[in-house]
Amino acid sequence: MDFECPNLIMWKDALSSYHARLESLNKPNLVSLDDFYRNQLPSLIHRRNPNPYITTAELSKLMQWKLTRGKWRPRLLDFVSSLDESSVKSASEKAFKSLPDITKAVSELTVLKGVGPATASAVLAAYAPNVAPFMSDEAMEAALGHSKDYSLKQYLLFADKLQAKAKDLASEGNSFTPSDLERALWSSAIGAKLQASQSDPDLETVETRKTSKRKRKC
């Protein structure tokens, strides 16, 4: 998926294939972890009014999701799993209150051991997907041309680009959040890797076949 692509249908196709891409990786618990992260965790956080926060157990499960969907780094999971409950609650409360100031929100979370800008972005995306997208390698590569710099500065550039792109793609009856775009970019990248490594046509999703038949171009 070319990040500059203006074709709304292609972005929809990439996003709609997200679940199939998850399944295609055949990673233990990835589908259930993704369901927790995208569907359960946001509700849990928002129910805690008037001061939403995330718990240590939830942060640990979020980290499992992040590492399973991306690169496995067990030490990071050990760090966050051992964090003090009150520290996690306090840091996340302050971070959520700081939004839409992403700089301040990330800074509030990265005081926690094992939580860098990428993990902080995942926490913020669970709470405010329309503001803060997750900083995945695949989406960073598509939007910025590289994925090796996990600094706050790079995350701000990344978030700005996805926010602007979401606005560009908005149309009557259609809207994309920056987090939707991250998933679409991730899905597209995983699909490209699968097609490059395997020649079995049955691995293609229905969405991929439809896209090929329509021969849409960006």
C-alpha positions as protocol buffer text, in pm:
chain_id: "A"
residue {
  index: 1
  type: MET
  ca { x: 0 y: 0 z: 0 }
}
residue {
  index: 2
  type: ASP
  ca { x: 143 y: 333 z: -110 }
}
residue {
  index: 3
  type: PHE
  ca { x: 89 y: 578 z: 175 }
}
residue {
  index: 4
  type: GLU
  ca { x: 9 y: 855 z: -74 }
}
residue {
  index: 5
  type: CYS
  ca { x: -266 y: 647 z: -237 }
}
residue {
  index: 6
  type: PRO
  ca { x: -587 y: 857 z: -259 }
}
residue {
  index: 7
  type: ASN
  ca { x: -809 y: 558 z: -344 }
}
residue {
  index: 8
  type: LEU
  ca { x: -1055 y: 511 z: -58 }
}
residue {
  index: 9
  type: ILE
  ca { x: -1160 y: 166 z: -179 }
}
residue {
  index: 10
  type: MET
  ca { x: -803 y: 37 z: -163 }
}
residue {
  index: 11
  type: TRP
  ca { x: -766 y: 162 z: 193 }
}
residue {
  index: 12
  type: LYS
  ca { x: -1095 y: -8 z: 282 }
}
residue {
  index: 13
  type: ASP
  ca { x: -976 y: -331 z: 124 }
}
residue {
  index: 14
  type: ALA
  ca { x: -652 y: -322 z: 320 }
}
residue {
  index: 15
  type: LEU
  ca { x: -834 y: -254 z: 646 }
}
residue {
  index: 16
  type: SER
  ca { x: -1095 y: -523 z: 583 }
}
residue {
  index: 17
  type: SER
  ca { x: -821 y: -783 z: 534 }
}
residue {
  index: 18
  type: TYR
  ca { x: -665 y: -706 z: 874 }
}
residue {
  index: 19
  type: HIS
  ca { x: -820 y: -1002 z: 1058 }
}
residue {
  index: 20
  type: ALA
  ca { x: -723 y: -1245 z: 784 }
}
residue {
  index: 21
  type: ARG
  ca { x: -366 y: -1119 z: 798 }
}
residue {
  index: 22
  type: LEU
  ca { x: -357 y: -1174 z: 1173 }
}
residue {
  index: 23
  type: GLU
  ca { x: -474 y: -1531 z: 1128 }
}
residue {
  index: 24
  type: SER
  ca { x: -227 y: -1594 z: 847 }
}
residue {
  index: 25
  type: LEU
  ca { x: 67 y: -1536 z: 1082 }
}
residue {
  index: 26
  type: ASN
  ca { x: -36 y: -1840 z: 1290 }
}
residue {
  index: 27
  type: LYS
  ca { x: 105 y: -1691 z: 1608 }
}
residue {
  index: 28
  type: PRO
  ca { x: -24 y: -1837 z: 1937 }
}
residue {
  index: 29
  type: ASN
  ca { x: -292 y: -1620 z: 2100 }
}
residue {
  index: 30
  type: LEU
  ca { x: -247 y: -1332 z: 1853 }
}
residue {
  index: 31
  type: VAL
  ca { x: -612 y: -1325 z: 1744 }
}
residue {
  index: 32
  type: SER
  ca { x: -741 y: -1331 z: 2103 }
}
residue {
  index: 33
  type: LEU
  ca { x: -485 y: -1072 z: 2213 }
}
residue {
  index: 34
  type: ASP
  ca { x: -587 y: -847 z: 1926 }
}
residue {
  index: 35
  type: ASP
  ca { x: -952 y: -884 z: 2023 }
}
residue {
  index: 36
  type: PHE
  ca { x: -861 y: -781 z: 2377 }
}
residue {
  index: 37
  type: TYR
  ca { x: -659 y: -482 z: 2258 }
}
residue {
  index: 38
  type: ARG
  ca { x: -902 y: -348 z: 1999 }
}
residue {
  index: 39
  type: ASN
  ca { x: -1242 y: -444 z: 2140 }
}
residue {
  index: 40
  type: GLN
  ca { x: -1219 y: -503 z: 2514 }
}
residue {
  index: 41
  type: LEU
  ca { x: -948 y: -272 z: 2647 }
}
residue {
  index: 42
  type: PRO
  ca { x: -1094 y: 56 z: 2513 }
}
residue {
  index: 43
  type: SER
  ca { x: -1424 y: -15 z: 2690 }
}
residue {
  index: 44
  type: LEU
  ca { x: -1249 y: -106 z: 3014 }
}
residue {
  index: 45
  type: ILE
  ca { x: -1052 y: 217 z: 3011 }
}
residue {
  index: 46
  type: HIS
  ca { x: -1347 y: 442 z: 2925 }
}
residue {
  index: 47
  type: ARG
  ca { x: -1567 y: 292 z: 3195 }
}
residue {
  index: 48
  type: ARG
  ca { x: -1337 y: 435 z: 3461 }
}
residue {
  index: 49
  type: ASN
  ca { x: -1492 y: 777 z: 3482 }
}
residue {
  index: 50
  type: PRO
  ca { x: -1415 y: 1049 z: 3557 }
}
residue {
  index: 51
  type: ASN
  ca { x: -1045 y: 958 z: 3546 }
}
residue {
  index: 52
  type: PRO
  ca { x: -974 y: 679 z: 3295 }
}
residue {
  index: 53
  type: TYR
  ca { x: -661 y: 469 z: 3349 }
}
residue {
  index: 54
  type: ILE
  ca { x: -504 y: 135 z: 3259 }
}
residue {
  index: 55
  type: THR
  ca { x: -404 y: -135 z: 3509 }
}
residue {
  index: 56
  type: THR
  ca { x: -74 y: -320 z: 3528 }
}
residue {
  index: 57
  type: ALA
  ca { x: -241 y: -644 z: 3417 }
}
residue {
  index: 58
  type: GLU
  ca { x: -395 y: -467 z: 3116 }
}
residue {
  index: 59
  type: LEU
  ca { x: -65 y: -301 z: 3028 }
}
residue {
  index: 60
  type: SER
  ca { x: 105 y: -641 z: 3046 }
}
residue {
  index: 61
  type: LYS
  ca { x: -154 y: -792 z: 2811 }
}
residue {
  index: 62
  type: LEU
  ca { x: -120 y: -493 z: 2578 }
}
residue {
  index: 63
  type: MET
  ca { x: 256 y: -557 z: 2572 }
}
residue {
  index: 64
  type: GLN
  ca { x: 193 y: -924 z: 2488 }
}
residue {
  index: 65
  type: TRP
  ca { x: -22 y: -807 z: 2195 }
}
residue {
  index: 66
  type: LYS
  ca { x: 242 y: -561 z: 2076 }
}
residue {
  index: 67
  type: LEU
  ca { x: 526 y: -813 z: 2094 }
}
residue {
  index: 68
  type: THR
  ca { x: 324 y: -1096 z: 1941 }
}
residue {
  index: 69
  type: ARG
  ca { x: 208 y: -884 z: 1647 }
}
residue {
  index: 70
  type: GLY
  ca { x: 561 y: -749 z: 1603 }
}
residue {
  index: 71
  type: LYS
  ca { x: 900 y: -854 z: 1739 }
}
residue {
  index: 72
  type: TRP
  ca { x: 920 y: -1057 z: 2057 }
}
residue {
  index: 73
  type: ARG
  ca { x: 1127 y: -890 z: 2331 }
}
residue {
  index: 74
  type: PRO
  ca { x: 1059 y: -1081 z: 2656 }
}
residue {
  index: 75
  type: ARG
  ca { x: 1250 y: -838 z: 2879 }
}
residue {
  index: 76
  type: LEU
  ca { x: 999 y: -564 z: 2799 }
}
residue {
  index: 77
  type: LEU
  ca { x: 715 y: -789 z: 2910 }
}
residue {
  index: 78
  type: ASP
  ca { x: 901 y: -867 z: 3232 }
}
residue {
  index: 79
  type: PHE
  ca { x: 949 y: -497 z: 3300 }
}
residue {
  index: 80
  type: VAL
  ca { x: 587 y: -392 z: 3258 }
}
residue {
  index: 81
  type: SER
  ca { x: 448 y: -697 z: 3435 }
}
residue {
  index: 82
  type: SER
  ca { x: 642 y: -603 z: 3748 }
}
residue {
  index: 83
  type: LEU
  ca { x: 535 y: -238 z: 3753 }
}
residue {
  index: 84
  type: ASP
  ca { x: 367 y: -104 z: 4064 }
}
residue {
  index: 85
  type: GLU
  ca { x: -11 y: -77 z: 4022 }
}
residue {
  index: 86
  type: SER
  ca { x: -33 y: 276 z: 4159 }
}
residue {
  index: 87
  type: SER
  ca { x: 244 y: 398 z: 3927 }
}
residue {
  index: 88
  type: VAL
  ca { x: 71 y: 258 z: 3618 }
}
residue {
  index: 89
  type: LYS
  ca { x: -261 y: 405 z: 3723 }
}
residue {
  index: 90
  type: SER
  ca { x: -113 y: 748 z: 3794 }
}
residue {
  index: 91
  type: ALA
  ca { x: 93 y: 764 z: 3474 }
}
residue {
  index: 92
  type: SER
  ca { x: -194 y: 654 z: 3250 }
}
residue {
  index: 93
  type: GLU
  ca { x: -443 y: 892 z: 3415 }
}
residue {
  index: 94
  type: LYS
  ca { x: -208 y: 1183 z: 3351 }
}
residue {
  index: 95
  type: ALA
  ca { x: -141 y: 1067 z: 2994 }
}
residue {
  index: 96
  type: PHE
  ca { x: -508 y: 1037 z: 2901 }
}
residue {
  index: 97
  type: LYS
  ca { x: -584 y: 1377 z: 3053 }
}
residue {
  index: 98
  type: SER
  ca { x: -300 y: 1529 z: 2848 }
}
residue {
  index: 99
  type: LEU
  ca { x: -454 y: 1441 z: 2512 }
}
residue {
  index: 100
  type: PRO
  ca { x: -471 y: 1577 z: 2247 }
}
residue {
  index: 101
  type: ASP
  ca { x: -120 y: 1692 z: 2347 }
}
residue {
  index: 102
  type: ILE
  ca { x: 61 y: 1379 z: 2229 }
}
residue {
  index: 103
  type: THR
  ca { x: 403 y: 1500 z: 2342 }
}
residue {
  index: 104
  type: LYS
  ca { x: 289 y: 1537 z: 2701 }
}
residue {
  index: 105
  type: ALA
  ca { x: 83 y: 1217 z: 2694 }
}
residue {
  index: 106
  type: VAL
  ca { x: 377 y: 1006 z: 2573 }
}
residue {
  index: 107
  type: SER
  ca { x: 608 y: 1169 z: 2823 }
}
residue {
  index: 108
  type: GLU
  ca { x: 374 y: 1082 z: 3109 }
}
residue {
  index: 109
  type: LEU
  ca { x: 378 y: 714 z: 3011 }
}
residue {
  index: 110
  type: THR
  ca { x: 748 y: 672 z: 2936 }
}
residue {
  index: 111
  type: VAL
  ca { x: 838 y: 730 z: 3301 }
}
residue {
  index: 112
  type: LEU
  ca { x: 733 y: 366 z: 3346 }
}
residue {
  index: 113
  type: LYS
  ca { x: 1013 y: 109 z: 3311 }
}
residue {
  index: 114
  type: GLY
  ca { x: 983 y: -82 z: 2985 }
}
residue {
  index: 115
  type: VAL
  ca { x: 749 y: 172 z: 2828 }
}
residue {
  index: 116
  type: GLY
  ca { x: 900 y: 361 z: 2537 }
}
residue {
  index: 117
  type: PRO
  ca { x: 726 y: 580 z: 2279 }
}
residue {
  index: 118
  type: ALA
  ca { x: 605 y: 277 z: 2080 }
}
residue {
  index: 119
  type: THR
  ca { x: 439 y: 110 z: 2378 }
}
residue {
  index: 120
  type: ALA
  ca { x: 306 y: 447 z: 2494 }
}
residue {
  index: 121
  type: SER
  ca { x: 151 y: 494 z: 2150 }
}
residue {
  index: 122
  type: ALA
  ca { x: -30 y: 160 z: 2185 }
}
residue {
  index: 123
  type: VAL
  ca { x: -173 y: 270 z: 2521 }
}
residue {
  index: 124
  type: LEU
  ca { x: -288 y: 603 z: 2380 }
}
residue {
  index: 125
  type: ALA
  ca { x: -434 y: 440 z: 2067 }
}
residue {
  index: 126
  type: ALA
  ca { x: -647 y: 212 z: 2285 }
}
residue {
  index: 127
  type: TYR
  ca { x: -792 y: 518 z: 2456 }
}
residue {
  index: 128
  type: ALA
  ca { x: -804 y: 767 z: 2167 }
}
residue {
  index: 129
  type: PRO
  ca { x: -771 y: 593 z: 1827 }
}
residue {
  index: 130
  type: ASN
  ca { x: -879 y: 911 z: 1649 }
}
residue {
  index: 131
  type: VAL
  ca { x: -578 y: 1099 z: 1789 }
}
residue {
  index: 132
  type: ALA
  ca { x: -287 y: 863 z: 1853 }
}
residue {
  index: 133
  type: PRO
  ca { x: -209 y: 570 z: 1619 }
}
residue {
  index: 134
  type: PHE
  ca { x: 7 y: 278 z: 1727 }
}
residue {
  index: 135
  type: MET
  ca { x: 368 y: 315 z: 1618 }
}
residue {
  index: 136
  type: SER
  ca { x: 412 y: -15 z: 1431 }
}
residue {
  index: 137
  type: ASP
  ca { x: 719 y: -87 z: 1220 }
}
residue {
  index: 138
  type: GLU
  ca { x: 508 y: -155 z: 911 }
}
residue {
  index: 139
  type: ALA
  ca { x: 311 y: 169 z: 931 }
}
residue {
  index: 140
  type: MET
  ca { x: 623 y: 371 z: 1014 }
}
residue {
  index: 141
  type: GLU
  ca { x: 797 y: 228 z: 708 }
}
residue {
  index: 142
  type: ALA
  ca { x: 502 y: 319 z: 485 }
}
residue {
  index: 143
  type: ALA
  ca { x: 449 y: 668 z: 624 }
}
residue {
  index: 144
  type: LEU
  ca { x: 806 y: 781 z: 691 }
}
residue {
  index: 145
  type: GLY
  ca { x: 1022 y: 547 z: 484 }
}
residue {
  index: 146
  type: HIS
  ca { x: 1190 y: 385 z: 784 }
}
residue {
  index: 147
  type: SER
  ca { x: 1101 y: 214 z: 1112 }
}
residue {
  index: 148
  type: LYS
  ca { x: 1421 y: 209 z: 1316 }
}
residue {
  index: 149
  type: ASP
  ca { x: 1380 y: 533 z: 1510 }
}
residue {
  index: 150
  type: TYR
  ca { x: 1144 y: 488 z: 1804 }
}
residue {
  index: 151
  type: SER
  ca { x: 1192 y: 837 z: 1944 }
}
residue {
  index: 152
  type: LEU
  ca { x: 918 y: 1075 z: 2049 }
}
residue {
  index: 153
  type: LYS
  ca { x: 1022 y: 1308 z: 1768 }
}
residue {
  index: 154
  type: GLN
  ca { x: 962 y: 1039 z: 1507 }
}
residue {
  index: 155
  type: TYR
  ca { x: 634 y: 938 z: 1664 }
}
residue {
  index: 156
  type: LEU
  ca { x: 506 y: 1296 z: 1642 }
}
residue {
  index: 157
  type: LEU
  ca { x: 594 y: 1304 z: 1270 }
}
residue {
  index: 158
  type: PHE
  ca { x: 422 y: 969 z: 1223 }
}
residue {
  index: 159
  type: ALA
  ca { x: 107 y: 1071 z: 1412 }
}
residue {
  index: 160
  type: ASP
  ca { x: 85 y: 1400 z: 1221 }
}
residue {
  index: 161
  type: LYS
  ca { x: 106 y: 1218 z: 887 }
}
residue {
  index: 162
  type: LEU
  ca { x: -164 y: 967 z: 978 }
}
residue {
  index: 163
  type: GLN
  ca { x: -392 y: 1237 z: 1118 }
}
residue {
  index: 164
  type: ALA
  ca { x: -356 y: 1436 z: 796 }
}
residue {
  index: 165
  type: LYS
  ca { x: -411 y: 1129 z: 581 }
}
residue {
  index: 166
  type: ALA
  ca { x: -724 y: 1038 z: 776 }
}
residue {
  index: 167
  type: LYS
  ca { x: -865 y: 1382 z: 702 }
}
residue {
  index: 168
  type: ASP
  ca { x: -774 y: 1350 z: 332 }
}
residue {
  index: 169
  type: LEU
  ca { x: -960 y: 1019 z: 307 }
}
residue {
  index: 170
  type: ALA
  ca { x: -1268 y: 1141 z: 488 }
}
residue {
  index: 171
  type: SER
  ca { x: -1575 y: 1160 z: 269 }
}
residue {
  index: 172
  type: GLU
  ca { x: -1950 y: 1163 z: 311 }
}
residue {
  index: 173
  type: GLY
  ca { x: -2045 y: 855 z: 508 }
}
residue {
  index: 174
  type: ASN
  ca { x: -1684 y: 740 z: 536 }
}
residue {
  index: 175
  type: SER
  ca { x: -1425 y: 812 z: 798 }
}
residue {
  index: 176
  type: PHE
  ca { x: -1089 y: 664 z: 889 }
}
residue {
  index: 177
  type: THR
  ca { x: -915 y: 716 z: 1221 }
}
residue {
  index: 178
  type: PRO
  ca { x: -534 y: 729 z: 1232 }
}
residue {
  index: 179
  type: SER
  ca { x: -555 y: 389 z: 1404 }
}
residue {
  index: 180
  type: ASP
  ca { x: -758 y: 250 z: 1114 }
}
residue {
  index: 181
  type: LEU
  ca { x: -485 y: 365 z: 878 }
}
residue {
  index: 182
  type: GLU
  ca { x: -216 y: 199 z: 1092 }
}
residue {
  index: 183
  type: ARG
  ca { x: -401 y: -133 z: 1071 }
}
residue {
  index: 184
  type: ALA
  ca { x: -452 y: -94 z: 696 }
}
residue {
  index: 185
  type: LEU
  ca { x: -82 y: -27 z: 644 }
}
residue {
  index: 186
  type: TRP
  ca { x: 16 y: -318 z: 867 }
}
residue {
  index: 187
  type: SER
  ca { x: -227 y: -548 z: 686 }
}
residue {
  index: 188
  type: SER
  ca { x: -96 y: -442 z: 346 }
}
residue {
  index: 189
  type: ALA
  ca { x: 267 y: -496 z: 451 }
}
residue {
  index: 190
  type: ILE
  ca { x: 197 y: -842 z: 594 }
}
residue {
  index: 191
  type: GLY
  ca { x: 3 y: -935 z: 282 }
}
residue {
  index: 192
  type: ALA
  ca { x: 295 y: -829 z: 62 }
}
residue {
  index: 193
  type: LYS
  ca { x: 539 y: -1038 z: 269 }
}
residue {
  index: 194
  type: LEU
  ca { x: 315 y: -1343 z: 246 }
}
residue {
  index: 195
  type: GLN
  ca { x: 279 y: -1312 z: -130 }
}
residue {
  index: 196
  type: ALA
  ca { x: 654 y: -1267 z: -168 }
}
residue {
  index: 197
  type: SER
  ca { x: 740 y: -1574 z: 39 }
}
residue {
  index: 198
  type: GLN
  ca { x: 473 y: -1814 z: -84 }
}
residue {
  index: 199
  type: SER
  ca { x: 335 y: -1883 z: -428 }
}
residue {
  index: 200
  type: ASP
  ca { x: 16 y: -2066 z: -324 }
}
residue {
  index: 201
  type: PRO
  ca { x: -275 y: -1860 z: -466 }
}
residue {
  index: 202
  type: ASP
  ca { x: -503 y: -1993 z: -193 }
}
residue {
  index: 203
  type: LEU
  ca { x: -318 y: -1770 z: 52 }
}
residue {
  index: 204
  type: GLU
  ca { x: -468 y: -1463 z: -110 }
}
residue {
  index: 205
  type: THR
  ca { x: -768 y: -1319 z: 65 }
}
residue {
  index: 206
  type: VAL
  ca { x: -1097 y: -1247 z: -108 }
}
residue {
  index: 207
  type: GLU
  ca { x: -1019 y: -878 z: -75 }
}
residue {
  index: 208
  type: THR
  ca { x: -685 y: -924 z: -249 }
}
residue {
  index: 209
  type: ARG
  ca { x: -846 y: -1108 z: -539 }
}
residue {
  index: 210
  type: LYS
  ca { x: -1112 y: -841 z: -577 }
}
residue {
  index: 211
  type: THR
  ca { x: -846 y: -571 z: -579 }
}
residue {
  index: 212
  type: SER
  ca { x: -650 y: -754 z: -847 }
}
residue {
  index: 213
  type: LYS
  ca { x: -957 y: -803 z: -1067 }
}
residue {
  index: 214
  type: ARG
  ca { x: -1056 y: -438 z: -1047 }
}
residue {
  index: 215
  type: LYS
  ca { x: -700 y: -336 z: -1133 }
}
residue {
  index: 216
  type: ARG
  ca { x: -730 y: -21 z: -929 }
}
residue {
  index: 217
  type: LYS
  ca { x: -426 y: 200 z: -926 }
}
residue {
  index: 218
  type: CYS
  ca { x: -309 y: 475 z: -695 }
}
